[in-house]
């Protein structure tokens, strides 16, 4: 392990027990105060550490934010399972749960259709960013600067006649999704399947994940698919409440 990294982690562990002075932290690390100060300044710049007063340091907001996000991601799949399983049972159609992780949209759970015609997908597989309902939802929720950076770095291969193939049209689609609160894949990913998706929200109103329902066109036309939107959104709302969301928090 890197010596500097080890010392930084030791500082964070020590501060978990309460505020400390520079002298106290240098003593714990068994280093000169100047070495401890350099580490503290780096941690302070990233808000892992902050000054409580002239002499004391304590843990900063970044550490708490990371911990909360990690807990939310770890728990969301189990927390929303009853709502998604009920949606799958009541409609008979494929239900996906997806999250945004490090520039990719990943399927983190799936409830298979009862019908013979099924969508090829699996848990752990990434969803194309430019043509799936879950990806549109998750990217539409990102801060504008991050969203623009991602879209500018994307490719837009044409997978069907309906696939969005340029950044301008895709950004317009993301604005539409954000405004209406749901997303549609109108046979953009696979010719024979269309899909609708809705966001799952956390305690602060943030988008934790996206739930979608995929249906073969031979079983249900577009109007029939859209008729299921209220049921999908109700399931997403139930899942959001289970994750701590309350209407008054948005």
ZINORUR-V35868 format. One line per field, one symbol per residue. ss: DSSP state (H for helix, E for strand, - for the rest). phi: phi as a letter, one per 20 degrees, with the letter a starting at -180 (. if undefined). burial: 1 if it has 24 or more other ideal C-beta (glycine too) atoms within 12 Angstrom, else 0. A space follows every 50 residues. Layout:
# ZINORUR-V35868
ss = ???
phi = ???
burial = ???
This chain:
# ZINORUR-V35868
ss = --HHHHHHHHHHHHH----EEHHHHHHHH---HHHHHHHHHHHHH---EE E----EEEE-HHHHHHHHHHHHHHHHHHHHHHHHHHHHHHH--EEEEEEE E--EEEEEEEE--------------EE-----HHHHHHHH---HHHHHHH HH--------------HHHHHHHHHHHHHH-EEEEEEEEE--EEEEEEEE E-----EEEEEEEEEE-----HHHHHH-HHHHHHHHHHHHHH----HHH-
phi = .gffffffffffffffepfcegfffffffmcfgffffffffffffemfcb febfdddbfeffffffffffffffeffffeggffffffffdndfdddcce clncddfdabcffeefecefabfneeegfebdfffgffffefggffffff ffeedcffebfeffcbfffffffffffffenbccdeleecgeccbcbbed ddfenfeeacdccdcfffebfffffffeggffffffffffffeofcgfee
burial = 00000011011101100001110011011010000110110011000110 00000011110010000000011011101110110011001111111111 00001111111110000110100000111111111111111100001001 10010000000111000001101100110011111111110011111111 11100111111111111011000010011011101111110110100000
